Each structure stands twice: as structure tokens, then as C-alpha cells.
Amino acid sequence: MHENCSEAGRSNNISRKMNIIFWSILLTHAFLWSFFPPFFMSSFLCDSWEMMVIGQNWVISTHKHPAFQGWVAEIVRQILRSPEWVPYVCSQLAVILSVYGIWRLAQKFLSAPLALIAALSMLSFYFFQYDSPLYNNRTFLRVFWIYSVLFLLEAVETNRKRYWILTGLFLALGLYCKLTMFLLVITILAYMVIDAKGRKYWKTPGPYLSTAVCFVLFLPLLIYLFQTDFSCLSYAKNRTQAFTEHSWSHHFWYPLRFFGGQILYVLLISIPLLPLLGFRWQFRRNVLWRNDGSRFLTFFFLFPICFQLALIFLTGGHCRTALGCHLWLFFTLFILYACKVHLTNSSWRRSLRMIFFLIFFYFGLWATIVTLRPGFKEKTFAREHFPAAELAARVESIWEERYAVPLKYVRGDDWMAASASIWGKSRPKVYSPLWATENDFREKGGILLWLDESCSGKVGRFDCYENPDFFYSSETGRPEEWLKKFPEAEILPVMEFQQKTCFDVMPVRVCIAVVPPGEKIEKVPEVSGVGK
């Protein structure tokens, strides 16, 4: 009896120690990447702009992707009351949830010390550190991918209805992030057909319960896709050039190129594992396909990789390296389970120290590159150093000097318009057919923004908000045809802004025109002494 109590006490002490280490390191990472990036970037990266503007308009999807990330950004914006930290906090919220989910999953396959290393090593994942300031439609996809697999494992092990329901719920949420989540849906269906343990559940309500929950929640988005002729899929097809006429060699070259690009991600998350595995990894092949859960882990790690490569091969489409970010979420767990591990107190502590060191190393590397980048891009623009808040303040000041009504719309180059929208006090909408009509803009009036011809070509073209009639900075010359749509517009002197950097770089020259509201409400000049 006494020995059992002592054993339970030691187990509780170990569990408490693991919890303290896990949350201390994870929250240190999250705090660093949440609140320090604004000291090095005065503006956001382009995908972050897009997510925040989409969130302000509460649409279910755009012509590119579903809008879940935008909703999260808007909720966090309402809580923080300032846009300055929003994309970074959102991104790190996703990192915390992802790493915790991996930890929960790792505890089912590994001992407590190894499960801790498997989870915390993922803080070296490129998308959880260096790329995390780029908040985009893949950020929360990774969260829902992890939890869908975690709850499916719980469902397969216990056959409890709540886990089948949670599996369907998280699959649906993942689809609201990015339709790439269908890859996991296909993986689950394949597992439930191929594996004997999965097949037996087709005779139970569980899989049908997951399917029903996922379908019901996905239905509004499915209706939107039908209404827009599946514009999201058309966008993906155009970006990847899948099924287009091209050389037969692309069917071989693009899969090799995609897989080769993944090596960086694998190398980064392998570094903290070296004290435990050494440089010559020894795989335990006999454990990879046993019917004790290892088959589940092996299947959900390898099948998505093979399926995505096969898809690229069959379509001949060009798939960017970043689109494989979801494929490596279980890499550290799989490797520590499948390889011979030399676990000692010394090797375990070295891995932890390495993880802690790499958190600060990667942040320092990122901060250095971001700070020095303008010095290597002479006479060009670094969007992360653009004074977006100053542009927004200038635009609203110009409007408030003329009219007593709030500024409702900004229109023009996506980058300029998004700056004025996100940092503006009145938070004007970026005009888009997705959430406004041409008549709305003419009735409410607004601000037109475009880059001066001296800046043409220095900032790449965007089409974030499906605005085919925008004037883009990649074009040349003054946008005469564009401005003819607004003959009543008042064209003002060009505004000039200096980038927030210590380097001598080209200033940003922004052209501006004011389109008056349909019913002009002029601002009444204040008369001294009136009302006193």
C-alpha cells in the first residue's frame, strides 16, 4: 500500500514537472512572437492585411478561401482594441493550440519525457516561428488538422459518441479555413476502409455521426461554393496551373520540387531531436505497422504525404512549398516512436536546452533579417516598414476636414486601401463586390488611393478582395481610365511617406482623390465663442 502511494506520488510529481516545463517554454515562445514583432515591423505582411480586412466584413468566404481566419482576427481585434498585435497574437494562439494537441497525441504513443520533446520540438517548425508573423488561411488549418486526428484516435479507441462528434466538428472547422482539409477527409476515409480496426466501426453509428456533423456545419459554405461556381477551386486551379497543357516532364519535376522544398522544414524540427537520436537514426521497422495504435500513427503521417505527391503528379500542377505545412505536424512524434531513442537525463536535458535556445535564435534571426532587408533592396519598398498608421491618419484627416459623416469606403491599390481600413479610427471598408456594390460606394463616397507612377512596379500586384477594376501599382502611367468612373472626384496633391527604417530608401508616394458622398454633408466650420 505504501509503495503504491509512493509510486503514485512520484508519477504526480513527474506529471507536474512536465506541465511546468511545457507551459513555461510554450508561453515564452508565444509571448516573444506575439508582442515583439511590432518593434521590428511598422506594418503587416500581405496575407495578414487580407485576413484582417476580410474579418471586418464577416463574409463566409472570398473567391480565394473560406474566411475563418478573418473571423478570428476580428474577434481578437475587438478584444485588444488595437490592430498592432492582432495577426501575431492570432498566429501564436494557433501555435499554442497546435503544440498542445501534438503533446496530447504524443502522450498516447511515447513516455512522458519523450512526449514533451516531441511537442516542444515543433516550436522549431518554420511555420511556428520564422513564418508565424504571416497570419494567413493556413494558420488555423494546422490546428484543426491536429485535433481532428487526435479525436479520431480517441473515437477509434473508445467508440464514444462525443469523440466522433468532435472529429466531425473539427473537420468542418478546418474546411472553413482552407479546402485543403479535404485531404484529411480522404485520409480518414482511406483509413476506415483499409485498416481492419477502422472497418469494424462502419457497423456502428460513430462514422455516420461524424459525417452528419461535418456535413451540416459545412453546408453554408457548400451553398456559397455552388452560388459562386466553386470559385475557390477555380482559384486553386489557376494558381497551380493544374490540368493545363504543359510538358509531360512537369508531372515528374513538380512533385520532386515540392518534396525537395520540404527538406528545410524537416531539418529544422530535427535539430532538437539530435541529442536523443544522434546523427544516424535507426528505425524500428517492426513497430511501424503493429495493430496497437502504431498503424494509426504511421498511416496518418505517411498517407497525406504520399497522396499530395500523387495529386501533384497526376495534375501536373505547381504546388508551392508552403502548401505542405500540414504534412509535418506529426513528424517529431513519428520519428521518436519509430526510431531507437537514447533517453538519458543528460540527453533529455540537452534537447530541452536546445529547444529553449532555438526559440530566441530563430526570433533573433528573423528580427535581424527584417531590420536589414531594406538595406539590400535599394529604392524599393519593404511592406513591413511602411508607415500604415500614418497613411490611415492622413486619409481620415483629409476626409474629416470636408465632411461630417464617417469615412465608409477606401478604394484602390489593395495595400494602400487595407492600410487605411485597418489602422483608421472609423475602420472604413475596402471596397469590394464581395461586401459592397458600386452604388454603395457612390452613395457613401470615399477615398481613392493609388501609387504614384514613380513608384510603379516597386510593389507587386494584389487581388486580395476580388476587385477587377482596381488600379494596381504594377501598371504604368496615371490611372486616367480608372478615374473617369468618378468625374466628381477631387484629386489632391500626392502624399509622401518615409518608410520606418534607418536605411536611405525610396519614399512611398501615394496619390489620393476624394469622392464626395451622394448627399454631401459638408462639415460646418466652428465659430469661436458659439455654444459657450
RAVENNOR-V217168 format. One record per helix or strand. SS is the DSSP state (A for helix, B for strand). FROM is the first residue (numbers start at 0). TO is the last residue. If there is no record, write none. Layout:
ss=[SS	SS]
from=[FROM	FROM]
to=[TO	TO]
//
This chain:
ss=[A	A	A	B	B	A	A	A	A	A	A	A	A	A	A	A	A	B	A	A	A	A	B	A	A	A	B	B	A	B	A	B	A	A	B	B	B]
from=[1	36	45	60	65	67	85	111	125	138	160	178	195	205	230	249	262	282	284	293	320	330	338	344	382	387	402	408	413	428	437	445	452	479	489	507	521]
to=[34	38	56	60	65	79	105	123	127	157	174	193	202	226	239	260	276	282	286	314	327	337	338	375	384	401	402	411	422	429	443	450	454	485	496	514	521]
//
